[in-house]
Structure formats: C-alpha cells, structure tokens
Amino acid sequence: MAFKFEQLKFWQRGIDLNISINELVKSWPREELYSLTNQIKRAADSVILNIAEGSTGQSNKEFLRFLSYSLRSAVEVEACLHIAKSRHYVNEETFSIMYVEIEEIIKMIQGLKRSIKTKV
C-alpha cells in the first residue's frame, strides 16, 4: 500500500461501508434518487475521501481538520440511515448492522483524533 490512509483500519472499513451503502440504496424509491439517495452516497464518499486527503503528508493540525470533516460525514450517514428507516426503506436488521458499523468507524476516527491531539 502506497499511501498512509490505505493502512488505516477505519478507512478500510469506510470503503466496506461505502459499498454497503451503494448496494442498499439500489432498492430505494426512484423519487429519492436526487435527495436522500444522493445525500447518503455523498456522505459515505466524504468519510473516506476526507481521511485520504487529510493524510497526505500535511501537518497533524491539518490532518485533524480533515478527520473532523470525515467524522461529520459519518454522522451524516448515520442520520440518513435514521431517515431511511423512518421511511421504511431500511428494515430493522439492516439498520442495526449498518448503525453498528458506522458507530465503530466514528469511534476509530475519534480515537485517532485524540491520539493526534496529544502530539500537537
């Protein structure tokens, strides 16, 4: 693996989550295509893209900033899942599995942020 972000466990899990989100939204109603479907896909993309962008040899302070963006996007994915569940696009089992996954990614991002802050 050539880049630092590729070795980060939560980035790898973010890729898996991204794939799951893209599969999940295929069954959503067509009228959601340019609203909730687009929103959750962009947020899931943003989680992993911000990690990658922030890890490219910049300062720890800059990396923290991008990790914060990634964290916010992860919370956005979580909120979109809640909306999808309330609209009955996601069943309880799928929601629970994805909720746990995004929560674990959020905890990993928060842990790295805490670790970096002690070095700044």
N, CA, C and O atoms as a printed pandas DataFrame, in Angstrom:
     atom_number atom_name residue_name chain_id  residue_number  x_coord  y_coord  z_coord
0              1         N          MET        A               1    0.836   -1.176    0.000
1              2        CA          MET        A               1    0.000    0.000    0.000
2              3         C          MET        A               1    0.884    1.242    0.000
3              4         O          MET        A               1    1.777    1.396    0.833
4              5         N          ALA        A               2    0.616    2.096   -0.930
5              6        CA          ALA        A               2    1.493    3.230   -1.166
6              7         C          ALA        A               2    1.190    4.454   -0.300
7              8         O          ALA        A               2    2.078    5.269   -0.051
8              9         N          PHE        A               3   -0.047    4.586    0.157
9             10        CA          PHE        A               3   -0.425    5.791    0.893
10            11         C          PHE        A               3   -0.771    5.460    2.340
11            12         O          PHE        A               3   -1.280    4.380    2.640
12            13         N          LYS        A               4   -0.487    6.405    3.228
13            14        CA          LYS        A               4   -0.723    6.231    4.657
14            15         C          LYS        A               4   -2.184    5.879    4.961
15            16         O          LYS        A               4   -2.450    5.018    5.799
16            17         N          PHE        A               5   -3.115    6.529    4.295
17            18        CA          PHE        A               5   -4.532    6.309    4.592
18            19         C          PHE        A               5   -4.974    4.882    4.292
19            20         O          PHE        A               5   -5.906    4.381    4.921
20            21         N          GLU        A               6   -4.320    4.221    3.341
21            22        CA          GLU        A               6   -4.698    2.859    2.979
22            23         C          GLU        A               6   -4.433    1.866    4.114
23            24         O          GLU        A               6   -5.008    0.778    4.146
24            25         N          GLN        A               7   -3.567    2.249    5.031
25            26        CA          GLN        A               7   -3.242    1.378    6.159
26            27         C          GLN        A               7   -4.142    1.619    7.367
27            28         O          GLN        A               7   -4.105    0.854    8.330
28            29         N          LEU        A               8   -4.940    2.666    7.323
29            30        CA          LEU        A               8   -5.827    2.985    8.437
30            31         C          LEU        A               8   -7.038    2.050    8.409
31            32         O          LEU        A               8   -7.765    1.979    7.418
32            33         N          LYS        A               9   -7.233    1.341    9.514
33            34        CA          LYS        A               9   -8.310    0.355    9.603
34            35         C          LYS        A               9   -9.681    0.991    9.342
35            36         O          LYS        A               9  -10.517    0.406    8.654
36            37         N          PHE        A              10   -9.909    2.189    9.894
37            38        CA          PHE        A              10  -11.227    2.793    9.709
38            39         C          PHE        A              10  -11.434    3.292    8.288
39            40         O          PHE        A              10  -12.575    3.433    7.849
40            41         N          TRP        A              11  -10.355    3.562    7.558
41            42        CA          TRP        A              11  -10.508    3.915    6.143
42            43         C          TRP        A              11  -10.953    2.674    5.362
43            44         O          TRP        A              11  -11.843    2.744    4.515
44            45         N          GLN        A              12  -10.319    1.541    5.663
45            46        CA          GLN        A              12  -10.686    0.283    5.011
46            47         C          GLN        A              12  -12.137   -0.090    5.311
47            48         O          GLN        A              12  -12.870   -0.540    4.430
48            49         N          ARG        A              13  -12.538    0.103    6.567
49            50        CA          ARG        A              13  -13.923   -0.180    6.938
50            51         C          ARG        A              13  -14.878    0.825    6.297
51            52         O          ARG        A              13  -16.023    0.495    5.989
52            53         N          GLY        A              14  -14.405    2.039    6.102
53            54        CA          GLY        A              14  -15.198    3.042    5.403
54            55         C          GLY        A              14  -15.464    2.642    3.963
55            56         O          GLY        A              14  -16.549    2.890    3.437
56            57         N          ILE        A              15  -14.489    2.031    3.329
57            58        CA          ILE        A              15  -14.663    1.516    1.963
58            59         C          ILE        A              15  -15.761    0.453    1.963
59            60         O          ILE        A              15  -16.646    0.465    1.107
60            61         N          ASP        A              16  -15.698   -0.459    2.923
61            62        CA          ASP        A              16  -16.717   -1.511    3.017
62            63         C          ASP        A              16  -18.107   -0.912    3.257
63            64         O          ASP        A              16  -19.091   -1.342    2.656
64            65         N          LEU        A              17  -18.171    0.074    4.132
65            66        CA          LEU        A              17  -19.447    0.735    4.396
66            67         C          LEU        A              17  -19.962    1.421    3.129
67            68         O          LEU        A              17  -21.154    1.369    2.826
68            69         N          ASN        A              18  -19.061    2.056    2.401
69            70        CA          ASN        A              18  -19.425    2.736    1.166
70            71         C          ASN        A              18  -20.053    1.748    0.176
71            72         O          ASN        A              18  -21.061    2.054   -0.461
72            73         N          ILE        A              19  -19.461    0.587    0.057
73            74        CA          ILE        A              19  -20.000   -0.454   -0.833
74            75         C          ILE        A              19  -21.390   -0.875   -0.357
75            76         O          ILE        A              19  -22.308   -1.025   -1.163
76            77         N          SER        A              20  -21.541   -1.066    0.954
77            78        CA          SER        A              20  -22.838   -1.463    1.511
78            79         C          SER        A              20  -23.905   -0.398    1.263
79            80         O          SER        A              20  -25.040   -0.719    0.912
80            81         N          ILE        A              21  -23.538    0.860    1.446
81            82        CA          ILE        A              21  -24.488    1.958    1.207
82            83         C          ILE        A              21  -24.918    1.966   -0.256
83            84         O          ILE        A              21  -26.103    2.107   -0.555
84            85         N          ASN        A              22  -23.966    1.816   -1.158
85            86        CA          ASN        A              22  -24.301    1.832   -2.583
86            87         C          ASN        A              22  -25.215    0.676   -2.968
87            88         O          ASN        A              22  -26.071    0.833   -3.838
88            89         N          GLU        A              23  -25.049   -0.473   -2.339
89            90        CA          GLU        A              23  -25.939   -1.609   -2.582
90            91         C          GLU        A              23  -27.316   -1.350   -1.982
91            92         O          GLU        A              23  -28.338   -1.645   -2.601
92            93         N          LEU        A              24  -27.332   -0.801   -0.785
93            94        CA          LEU        A              24  -28.578   -0.550   -0.074
94            95         C          LEU        A              24  -29.503    0.385   -0.850
95            96         O          LEU        A              24  -30.697    0.114   -0.976
96            97         N          VAL        A              25  -28.963    1.469   -1.364
97            98        CA          VAL        A              25  -29.813    2.493   -1.999
98            99         C          VAL        A              25  -30.392    2.048   -3.336
99           100         O          VAL        A              25  -31.308    2.687   -3.855
100          101         N          LYS        A              26  -29.876    0.970   -3.895
101          102        CA          LYS        A              26  -30.422    0.481   -5.166
102          103         C          LYS        A              26  -31.890    0.080   -5.042
103          104         O          LYS        A              26  -32.627    0.092   -6.028
104          105         N          SER        A              27  -32.312   -0.273   -3.829
105          106        CA          SER        A              27  -33.700   -0.696   -3.629
106          107         C          SER        A              27  -34.616    0.451   -3.200
107          108         O          SER        A              27  -35.819    0.247   -3.037
108          109         N          TRP        A              28  -34.065    1.652   -3.016
109          110        CA          TRP        A              28  -34.876    2.780   -2.556
110          111         C          TRP        A              28  -35.727    3.317   -3.710
111          112         O          TRP        A              28  -35.390    3.125   -4.879
112          113         N          PRO        A              29  -36.815    3.981   -3.378
113          114        CA          PRO        A              29  -37.692    4.522   -4.428
114          115         C          PRO        A              29  -36.962    5.510   -5.348
115          116         O          PRO        A              29  -36.073    6.248   -4.923
116          117         N          ARG        A              30  -37.354    5.496   -6.566
117          118        CA          ARG        A              30  -36.734    6.364   -7.577
118          119         C          ARG        A              30  -36.865    7.850   -7.219
119          120         O          ARG        A              30  -35.979    8.641   -7.541
120          121         N          GLU        A              31  -37.958    8.232   -6.561
121          122        CA          GLU        A              31  -38.132    9.641   -6.220
122          123         C          GLU        A              31  -37.103   10.133   -5.204
123          124         O          GLU        A              31  -36.959   11.339   -5.000
124          125         N          GLU        A              32  -36.395    9.215   -4.574
125          126        CA          GLU        A              32  -35.328    9.590   -3.630
126          127         C          GLU        A              32  -33.969    9.762   -4.313
127          128         O          GLU        A              32  -32.998   10.169   -3.675
128          129         N          LEU        A              33  -33.902    9.457   -5.590
129          130        CA          LEU        A              33  -32.628    9.450   -6.300
130          131         C          LEU        A              33  -31.839   10.744   -6.125
131          132         O          LEU        A              33  -30.628   10.698   -5.905
132          133         N          TYR        A              34  -32.494   11.886   -6.217
133          134        CA          TYR        A              34  -31.788   13.164   -6.137
134          135         C          TYR        A              34  -31.902   13.814   -4.765
135          136         O          TYR        A              34  -31.551   14.982   -4.594
136          137         N          SER        A              35  -32.386   13.070   -3.804
137          138        CA          SER        A              35  -32.461   13.621   -2.451
138          139         C          SER        A              35  -31.741   12.689   -1.480
139          140         O          SER        A              35  -30.515   12.744   -1.384
140          141         N          LEU        A              36  -32.457   11.846   -0.769
141          142        CA          LEU        A              36  -31.832   11.029    0.275
142          143         C          LEU        A              36  -30.775   10.069   -0.288
143          144         O          LEU        A              36  -29.710    9.904    0.308
144          145         N          THR        A              37  -31.060    9.448   -1.411
145          146        CA          THR        A              37  -30.087    8.526   -2.020
146          147         C          THR        A              37  -28.787    9.255   -2.327
147          148         O          THR        A              37  -27.709    8.776   -1.977
148          149         N          ASN        A              38  -28.878   10.383   -2.964
149          150        CA          ASN        A              38  -27.701   11.179   -3.307
150          151         C          ASN        A              38  -26.977   11.649   -2.046
151          152         O          ASN        A              38  -25.748   11.621   -1.980
152          153         N          GLN        A              39  -27.742   12.076   -1.055
153          154        CA          GLN        A              39  -27.160   12.610    0.177
154          155         C          GLN        A              39  -26.345   11.556    0.921
155          156         O          GLN        A              39  -25.214   11.822    1.328
156          157         N          ILE        A              40  -26.906   10.366    1.101
157          158        CA          ILE        A              40  -26.190    9.330    1.861
158          159         C          ILE        A              40  -24.970    8.829    1.082
159          160         O          ILE        A              40  -23.936    8.524    1.677
160          161         N          LYS        A              41  -25.086    8.744   -0.233
161          162        CA          LYS        A              41  -23.934    8.317   -1.031
162          163         C          LYS        A              41  -22.803    9.340   -0.963
163          164         O          LYS        A              41  -21.637    8.967   -0.830
164          165         N          ARG        A              42  -23.141   10.625   -1.054
165          166        CA          ARG        A              42  -22.109   11.663   -0.973
166          167         C          ARG        A              42  -21.465   11.687    0.415
167          168         O          ARG        A              42  -20.254   11.869    0.539
168          169         N          ALA        A              43  -22.274   11.504    1.449
169          170        CA          ALA        A              43  -21.732   11.495    2.806
170          171         C          ALA        A              43  -20.802   10.291    3.010
171          172         O          ALA        A              43  -19.735   10.425    3.609
172          173         N          ALA        A              44  -21.204    9.130    2.519
173          174        CA          ALA        A              44  -20.360    7.931    2.642
174          175         C          ALA        A              44  -19.057    8.106    1.867
175          176         O          ALA        A              44  -17.997    7.678    2.323
176          177         N          ASP        A              45  -19.136    8.734    0.699
177          178        CA          ASP        A              45  -17.921    9.032   -0.064
178          179         C          ASP        A              45  -17.026    9.988    0.716
179          180         O          ASP        A              45  -15.809    9.811    0.773
180          181         N          SER        A              46  -17.640   10.995    1.311
181          182        CA          SER        A              46  -16.899   12.025    2.028
182          183         C          SER        A              46  -16.136   11.473    3.230
183          184         O          SER        A              46  -15.057   11.967    3.560
184          185         N          VAL        A              47  -16.685   10.460    3.880
185          186        CA          VAL        A              47  -15.991    9.847    5.022
186          187         C          VAL        A              47  -14.600    9.401    4.590
187          188         O          VAL        A              47  -13.603    9.760    5.218
188          189         N          ILE        A              48  -14.537    8.625    3.526
189          190        CA          ILE        A              48  -13.242    8.061    3.117
190          191         C          ILE        A              48  -12.382    9.063    2.345
191          192         O          ILE        A              48  -11.155    9.025    2.438
192          193         N          LEU        A              49  -13.007    9.943    1.596
193          194        CA          LEU        A              49  -12.225   10.919    0.834
194          195         C          LEU        A              49  -11.514   11.920    1.748
195          196         O          LEU        A              49  -10.372   12.292    1.482
196          197         N          ASN        A              50  -12.167   12.352    2.804
197          198        CA          ASN        A              50  -11.526   13.297    3.723
198          199         C          ASN        A              50  -10.384   12.658    4.498
199          200         O          ASN        A              50   -9.383   13.316    4.783
200          201         N          ILE        A              51  -10.523   11.397    4.838
201          202        CA          ILE        A              51   -9.417   10.694    5.500
202          203         C          ILE        A              51   -8.219   10.651    4.563
203          204         O          ILE        A              51   -7.091   10.941    4.963
204          205         N          ALA        A              52   -8.474   10.289    3.318
205          206        CA          ALA        A              52   -7.387   10.199    2.340
206          207         C          ALA        A              52   -6.732   11.558    2.122
207          208         O          ALA        A              52   -5.507   11.677    2.153
208          209         N          GLU        A              53   -7.547   12.569    1.904
209          210        CA          GLU        A              53   -7.000   13.894    1.625
210          211         C          GLU        A              53   -6.204   14.442    2.806
211          212         O          GLU        A              53   -5.139   15.033    2.625
212          213         N          GLY        A              54   -6.719   14.245    4.002
213          214        CA          GLY        A              54   -6.060   14.784    5.183
214          215         C          GLY        A              54   -4.768   14.090    5.554
215          216         O          GLY        A              54   -3.941   14.655    6.269
216          217         N          SER        A              55   -4.587   12.875    5.077
217          218        CA          SER        A              55   -3.402   12.106    5.469
218          219         C          SER        A              55   -2.205   12.304    4.544
219          220         O          SER        A              55   -1.183   11.637    4.709
220          221         N          THR        A              56   -2.311   13.187    3.596
221          222        CA          THR        A              56   -1.277   13.311    2.556
222          223         C          THR        A              56   -0.117   14.202    2.970
223          224         O          THR        A              56    0.152   15.221    2.334
224          225         N          GLY        A              57    0.555   13.820    4.021
225          226        CA          GLY        A              57    1.799   14.476    4.397
226          227         C          GLY        A              57    1.662   15.886    4.921
227          228         O          GLY        A              57    2.647   16.621    4.981
228          229         N          GLN        A              58    0.472   16.274    5.297
229          230        CA          GLN        A              58    0.281   17.601    5.845
230          231         C          GLN        A              58    0.570   17.572    7.342
231          232         O          GLN        A              58    0.926   16.528    7.890
232          233         N          SER        A              59    0.422   18.683    7.982
233          234        CA          SER        A              59    0.666   18.762    9.420
234          235         C          SER        A              59   -0.408   17.985   10.178
235          236         O          SER        A              59   -1.478   17.692    9.644
236          237         N          ASN        A              60   -0.097   17.658   11.436
237          238        CA          ASN        A              60   -1.084   16.990   12.279
238          239         C          ASN        A              60   -2.328   17.859   12.451
239          240         O          ASN        A              60   -3.450   17.354   12.483
240          241         N          LYS        A              61   -2.117   19.169   12.562
241          242        CA          LYS        A              61   -3.246   20.082   12.713
242          243         C          LYS        A              61   -4.172   19.998   11.500
243          244         O          LYS        A              61   -5.394   19.982   11.645
244          245         N          GLU        A              62   -3.595   19.944   10.325
245          246        CA          GLU        A              62   -4.375   19.843    9.093
246          247         C          GLU        A              62   -5.074   18.482    9.011
247          248         O          GLU        A              62   -6.231   18.406    8.598
248          249         N          PHE        A              63   -4.387   17.422    9.399
249          250        CA          PHE        A              63   -4.980   16.086    9.400
250          251         C          PHE        A              63   -6.175   16.053   10.356
251          252         O          PHE        A              63   -7.203   15.456   10.038
252          253         N          LEU        A              64   -6.048   16.680   11.508
253          254        CA          LEU        A              64   -7.159   16.760   12.468
254          255         C          LEU        A              64   -8.376   17.434   11.846
255          256         O          LEU        A              64   -9.511   17.010   12.066
256          257         N          ARG        A              65   -8.136   18.473   11.077
257          258        CA          ARG        A              65   -9.229   19.193   10.425
258          259         C          ARG        A              65   -9.987   18.265    9.473
259          260         O          ARG        A              65  -11.218   18.248    9.465
260          261         N          PHE        A              66   -9.253   17.504    8.681
261          262        CA          PHE        A              66   -9.893   16.590    7.737
262          263         C          PHE        A              66  -10.561   15.412    8.445
263          264         O          PHE        A              66  -11.595   14.921    7.992
264          265         N          LEU        A              67   -9.978   14.961    9.546
265          266        CA          LEU        A              67  -10.631   13.915   10.330
266          267         C          LEU        A              67  -11.963   14.419   10.889
267          268         O          LEU        A              67  -12.930   13.663   10.985
268          269         N          SER        A              68  -12.005   15.698   11.255
269          270        CA          SER        A              68  -13.261   16.287   11.729
270          271         C          SER        A              68  -14.304   16.303   10.621
271          272         O          SER        A              68  -15.477   16.026   10.871
272          273         N          TYR        A              69  -13.890   16.625    9.401
273          274        CA          TYR        A              69  -14.818   16.586    8.264
274          275         C          TYR        A              69  -15.340   15.164    8.059
275          276         O          TYR        A              69  -16.531   14.945    7.833
276          277         N          SER        A              70  -14.422   14.210    8.143
277          278        CA          SER        A              70  -14.791   12.811    7.967
278          279         C          SER        A              70  -15.779   12.374    9.046
279          280         O          SER        A              70  -16.759   11.684    8.764
280          281         N          LEU        A              71  -15.513   12.779   10.261
281          282        CA          LEU        A              71  -16.393   12.447   11.377
282          283         C          LEU        A              71  -17.795   13.012   11.147
283          284         O          LEU        A              71  -18.787   12.314   11.354
284          285         N          ARG        A              72  -17.878   14.257   10.726
285          286        CA          ARG        A              72  -19.178   14.878   10.450
286          287         C          ARG        A              72  -19.917   14.130    9.344
287          288         O          ARG        A              72  -21.131   13.941    9.417
288          289         N          SER        A              73  -19.189   13.714    8.335
289          290        CA          SER        A              73  -19.817   12.965    7.241
290          291         C          SER        A              73  -20.321   11.610    7.723
291          292         O          SER        A              73  -21.372   11.145    7.282
292          293         N          ALA        A              74  -19.582   10.979    8.620
293          294        CA          ALA        A              74  -20.013    9.692    9.180
294          295         C          ALA        A              74  -21.313    9.870    9.966
295          296         O          ALA        A              74  -22.216    9.038    9.874
296          297         N          VAL        A              75  -21.404   10.940   10.727
297          298        CA          VAL        A              75  -22.635   11.228   11.476
298          299         C          VAL        A              75  -23.777   11.512   10.497
299          300         O          VAL        A              75  -24.922   11.146   10.759
300          301         N          GLU        A              76  -23.475   12.151    9.392
301          302        CA          GLU        A              76  -24.488   12.405    8.368
302          303         C          GLU        A              76  -25.013   11.096    7.776
303          304         O          GLU        A              76  -26.215   10.953    7.553
304          305         N          VAL        A              77  -24.119   10.145    7.523
305          306        CA          VAL        A              77  -24.545    8.827    7.047
306          307         C          VAL        A              77  -25.504    8.206    8.065
307          308         O          VAL        A              77  -26.547    7.659    7.705
308          309         N          GLU        A              78  -25.131    8.303    9.326
309          310        CA          GLU        A              78  -25.963    7.751   10.397
310          311         C          GLU        A              78  -27.353    8.409   10.402
311          312         O          GLU        A              78  -28.365    7.719   10.527
312          313         N          ALA        A              79  -27.399    9.717   10.269
313          314        CA          ALA        A              79  -28.674   10.432   10.244
314          315         C          ALA        A              79  -29.509   10.030    9.027
315          316         O          ALA        A              79  -30.726    9.873    9.130
316          317         N          CYS        A              80  -28.861    9.866    7.887
317          318        CA          CYS        A              80  -29.571    9.426    6.680
318          319         C          CYS        A              80  -30.162    8.031    6.873
319          320         O          CYS        A              80  -31.261    7.747    6.396
320          321         N          LEU        A              81  -29.440    7.173    7.565
321          322        CA          LEU        A              81  -29.968    5.836    7.852
322          323         C          LEU        A              81  -31.226    5.919    8.714
323          324         O          LEU        A              81  -32.181    5.171    8.505
324          325         N          HIS        A              82  -31.221    6.827    9.674
325          326        CA          HIS        A              82  -32.415    7.023   10.506
326          327         C          HIS        A              82  -33.601    7.482    9.654
327          328         O          HIS        A              82  -34.718    6.994    9.820
328          329         N          ILE        A              83  -33.352    8.408    8.754
329          330        CA          ILE        A              83  -34.418    8.882    7.869
330          331         C          ILE        A              83  -34.936    7.737    7.002
331          332         O          ILE        A              83  -36.144    7.550    6.854
332          333         N          ALA        A              84  -34.005    6.978    6.436
333          334        CA          ALA        A              84  -34.386    5.845    5.589
334          335         C          ALA        A              84  -35.213    4.824    6.370
335          336         O          ALA        A              84  -36.181    4.270    5.850
336          337         N          LYS        A              85  -34.831    4.586    7.597
337          338        CA          LYS        A              85  -35.587    3.653    8.444
338          339         C          LYS        A              85  -36.990    4.196    8.706
339          340         O          LYS        A              85  -37.967    3.451    8.636
340          341         N          SER        A              86  -37.092    5.483    9.004
341          342        CA          SER        A              86  -38.407    6.079    9.285
342          343         C          SER        A              86  -39.316    6.052    8.057
343          344         O          SER        A              86  -40.540    6.040    8.185
344          345         N          ARG        A              87  -38.712    6.042    6.872
345          346        CA          ARG        A              87  -39.489    5.972    5.631
346          347         C          ARG        A              87  -39.679    4.532    5.147
347          348         O          ARG        A              87  -40.227    4.291    4.071
348          349         N          HIS        A              88  -39.222    3.596    5.951
349          350        CA          HIS        A              88  -39.361    2.155    5.676
350          351         C          HIS        A              88  -38.583    1.702    4.439
351          352         O          HIS        A              88  -39.002    0.782    3.737
352          353         N          TYR        A              89  -37.446    2.357    4.178
353          354        CA          TYR        A              89  -36.563    1.936    3.089
354          355         C          TYR        A              89  -35.539    0.918    3.592
355          356         O          TYR        A              89  -34.930    0.189    2.809
356          357         N          VAL        A              90  -35.363    0.885    4.912
357          358        CA          VAL        A              90  -34.377    0.013    5.543
358          359         C          VAL        A              90  -35.083   -0.760    6.649
359          360         O          VAL        A              90  -35.770   -0.168    7.482
360          361         N          ASN        A              91  -34.919   -2.070    6.661
361          362        CA          ASN        A              91  -35.526   -2.838    7.745
362          363         C          ASN        A              91  -34.662   -2.751    9.008
363          364         O          ASN        A              91  -33.515   -2.308    8.952
364          365         N          GLU        A              92  -35.206   -3.167   10.117
365          366        CA          GLU        A              92  -34.541   -3.043   11.414
366          367         C          GLU        A              92  -33.198   -3.777   11.450
367          368         O          GLU        A              92  -32.226   -3.260   12.001
368          369         N          GLU        A              93  -33.141   -4.956   10.877
369          370        CA          GLU        A              93  -31.899   -5.743   10.903
370          371         C          GLU        A              93  -30.780   -5.043   10.126
371          372         O          GLU        A              93  -29.664   -4.910   10.629
372          373         N          THR        A              94  -31.075   -4.602    8.919
373          374        CA          THR        A              94  -30.070   -3.908    8.104
374          375         C          THR        A              94  -29.649   -2.607    8.778
375          376         O          THR        A              94  -28.465   -2.273    8.822
376          377         N          PHE        A              95  -30.634   -1.874    9.303
377          378        CA          PHE        A              95  -30.328   -0.634   10.008
378          379         C          PHE        A              95  -29.362   -0.901   11.153
379          380         O          PHE        A              95  -28.367   -0.191   11.298
380          381         N          SER        A              96  -29.641   -1.911   11.968
381          382        CA          SER        A              96  -28.802   -2.211   13.135
382          383         C          SER        A              96  -27.375   -2.574   12.739
383          384         O          SER        A              96  -26.417   -2.127   13.371
384          385         N          ILE        A              97  -27.238   -3.378   11.702
385          386        CA          ILE        A              97  -25.905   -3.786   11.230
386          387         C          ILE        A              97  -25.111   -2.564   10.761
387          388         O          ILE        A              97  -23.948   -2.388   11.125
388          389         N          MET        A              98  -25.749   -1.735    9.957
389          390        CA          MET        A              98  -25.055   -0.560    9.413
390          391         C          MET        A              98  -24.801    0.481   10.508
391          392         O          MET        A              98  -23.774    1.159   10.498
392          393         N          TYR        A              99  -25.730    0.603   11.437
393          394        CA          TYR        A              99  -25.573    1.546   12.544
394          395         C          TYR        A              99  -24.349    1.177   13.383
395          396         O          TYR        A              99  -23.541    2.040   13.728
396          397         N          VAL        A             100  -24.221   -0.093   13.704
397          398        CA          VAL        A             100  -23.065   -0.543   14.483
398          399         C          VAL        A             100  -21.776   -0.276   13.723
399          400         O          VAL        A             100  -20.794    0.176   14.311
400          401         N          GLU        A             101  -21.767   -0.545   12.445
401          402        CA          GLU        A             101  -20.566   -0.334   11.633
402          403         C          GLU        A             101  -20.154    1.135   11.608
403          404         O          GLU        A             101  -18.983    1.456   11.806
404          405         N          ILE        A             102  -21.108    2.022   11.366
405          406        CA          ILE        A             102  -20.769    3.445   11.306
406          407         C          ILE        A             102  -20.353    3.949   12.681
407          408         O          ILE        A             102  -19.473    4.802   12.786
408          409         N          GLU        A             103  -20.971    3.436   13.728
409          410        CA          GLU        A             103  -20.574    3.831   15.087
410          411         C          GLU        A             103  -19.129    3.411   15.381
411          412         O          GLU        A             103  -18.380    4.161   16.007
412          413         N          GLU        A             104  -18.747    2.239   14.939
413          414        CA          GLU        A             104  -17.366    1.779   15.150
414          415         C          GLU        A             104  -16.380    2.645   14.366
415          416         O          GLU        A             104  -15.304    2.971   14.869
416          417         N          ILE        A             105  -16.733    3.010   13.166
417          418        CA          ILE        A             105  -15.872    3.898   12.368
418          419         C          ILE        A             105  -15.742    5.250   13.066
419          420         O          ILE        A             105  -14.649    5.811   13.145
420          421         N          ILE        A             106  -16.851    5.767   13.569
421          422        CA          ILE        A             106  -16.830    7.043   14.297
422          423         C          ILE        A             106  -15.906    6.949   15.513
423          424         O          ILE        A             106  -15.112    7.858   15.757
424          425         N          LYS        A             107  -16.000    5.878   16.260
425          426        CA          LYS        A             107  -15.138    5.707   17.445
426          427         C          LYS        A             107  -13.664    5.636   17.054
427          428         O          LYS        A             107  -12.810    6.174   17.758
428          429         N          MET        A             108  -13.365    4.981   15.947
429          430        CA          MET        A             108  -11.976    4.886   15.486
430          431         C          MET        A             108  -11.440    6.258   15.081
431          432         O          MET        A             108  -10.304    6.608   15.401
432          433         N          ILE        A             109  -12.259    7.024   14.379
433          434        CA          ILE        A             109  -11.848    8.377   13.978
434          435         C          ILE        A             109  -11.611    9.227   15.223
435          436         O          ILE        A             109  -10.604    9.929   15.317
436          437         N          GLN        A             110  -12.534    9.164   16.170
437          438        CA          GLN        A             110  -12.386    9.932   17.413
438          439         C          GLN        A             110  -11.119    9.519   18.170
439          440         O          GLN        A             110  -10.420   10.366   18.727
440          441         N          GLY        A             111  -10.832    8.223   18.188
441          442        CA          GLY        A             111   -9.626    7.742   18.862
442          443         C          GLY        A             111   -8.359    8.282   18.227
443          444         O          GLY        A             111   -7.439    8.698   18.932
444          445         N          LEU        A             112   -8.302    8.278   16.901
445          446        CA          LEU        A             112   -7.123    8.823   16.221
446          447         C          LEU        A             112   -7.014   10.325   16.471
447          448         O          LEU        A             112   -5.916   10.843   16.675
448          449         N          LYS        A             113   -8.139   11.018   16.457
449          450        CA          LYS        A             113   -8.112   12.454   16.738
450          451         C          LYS        A             113   -7.536   12.722   18.131
451          452         O          LYS        A             113   -6.697   13.608   18.295
452          453         N          ARG        A             114   -7.981   11.967   19.123
453          454        CA          ARG        A             114   -7.455   12.138   20.486
454          455         C          ARG        A             114   -5.959   11.867   20.539
455          456         O          ARG        A             114   -5.212   12.591   21.197
456          457         N          SER        A             115   -5.530   10.833   19.850
457          458        CA          SER        A             115   -4.121   10.469   19.814
458          459         C          SER        A             115   -3.278   11.571   19.183
459          460         O          SER        A             115   -2.208   11.907   19.692
460          461         N          ILE        A             116   -3.752   12.124   18.092
461          462        CA          ILE        A             116   -3.014   13.186   17.402
462          463         C          ILE        A             116   -2.994   14.461   18.247
463          464         O          ILE        A             116   -1.979   15.156   18.302
464          465         N          LYS        A             117   -4.102   14.765   18.897
465          466        CA          LYS        A             117   -4.170   15.990   19.717
466          467         C          LYS        A             117   -3.131   15.989   20.831
467          468         O          LYS        A             117   -2.652   17.053   21.222
468          469         N          THR        A             118   -2.777   14.827   21.343
469          470        CA          THR        A             118   -1.767   14.772   22.399
470          471         C          THR        A             118   -0.374   15.069   21.847
471          472         O          THR        A             118    0.541   15.388   22.606
472          473         N          LYS        A             119   -0.214   14.965   20.535
473          474        CA          LYS        A             119    1.069   15.214   19.902
474          475         C          LYS        A             119    1.190   16.637   19.351
475          476         O          LYS        A             119    2.287   17.085   19.017
476          477         N          VAL        A             120    0.062   17.344   19.259
477          478        CA          VAL        A             120    0.067   18.680   18.664
478          479         C          VAL        A             120    0.469   19.715   19.695
479          480         O          VAL        A             120    0.532   20.904   19.383
